[in-house]
Amino acid sequence: MTIVLDDDLVKEAVELTGIDSKRELVREALKVLIETRKRKNLLDFVQRRPALWPPHILRWLGANITFSALEKADRNQGKKGLWLKMLDRIGFGIRI
């Protein structure tokens, strides 16, 4: 693979860094680019607002609603309520 470098940029980079080899200049430029990207990604992550509710609370809520619906179905001779019917429709069907 051939990479063509702008000679003016190479001269300026040599003056700034003191690195004479084009290969070393490219390697150093890639290191700086990757470190900058990592820092930017980290800052984006840190600046994001947290979720209103942690997902484990939602899992707990869904599980408890399902357990309650199963207990109700047991008391009603296996008749499924609205929650269990909805779970069946979306593919999370529970056999009673």
N, C-alpha and C positions, 0 to 999 in steps of 0.2 A: 504494500500500500504506500502510495507516495503522497506526501503532504507538502504543499507549497507554502512557504512562509514569506510574509512581506519583509523585505530587507530593511526598510526603515524601522519597523517594529522590532526586528531582531537587534539592530544597532542600539536602539533605545533601551531594550531589555538588558543588553550586555553592559551598557553604561550604568544602569540602575543596580544590577545584581552582581556584576563582576564575573558572571559565568560566561565562558567563551564558547562552549559547545552548544550547538543547536539542540542536540538530543537532550542535554541536561536542562536547557531552558524550557523545552516542551515538558519534560518531566516535572520541573518545578511549577510551571504554569498549571499543569493538571492537578498537582497536589493542592495548590492554592484554590483552584476552582472547586475541588471536591470538599475541602474543609469549609469553604464559604457556603456551599450548598448544605452541608450537614448543619452548620450553625443556623442558617436560615430556616431549615426544616424544624430544628429544635425550637427556635423562637416562635414559629408558626404554631407549634404544638403547645407551647407554654402560654401563648396569648389567647388560645381558644377557651371559650367559656366551658365549664364542666356541664355535664348532663344534669338536668333538673333532678332526676332520680337515678340512682345507680341501678344498673340492669338486674342485679340480684334481687332487689325489692320487687321488681315487676315479675320475675320468675316465681318468687315466693307467693305473690298475689295470685298469679295464674294457677299455681299448684293448689293453693288453698281453695280457690273457687272450684277447681275441678274435683278436689276431694269432697267438698261440700255437696256438689252436684251428684257425685257418685253415691254418697250416703242417702241423699234424697231419693235417687232412683231405686236404691235398695228398699227403702221404706214404701215405695210406690210400685212394687212388684216388677221392677226393671224398666218402668216407663221413663224414657229419657226426657230431660227438661231442655230448655232452650240452649243452655251452655253446651251440653253434651252433643246436641244436634249440630250446633255450629262447629264444634271440634270435628265431628264426622265429616261435615261438608268440606272443611279445609284440609282434610287428610290426617288428622290426629285422632282418628276414631278409637274409642276405647270399648272393647267388648265386655258386656256385663253378663 
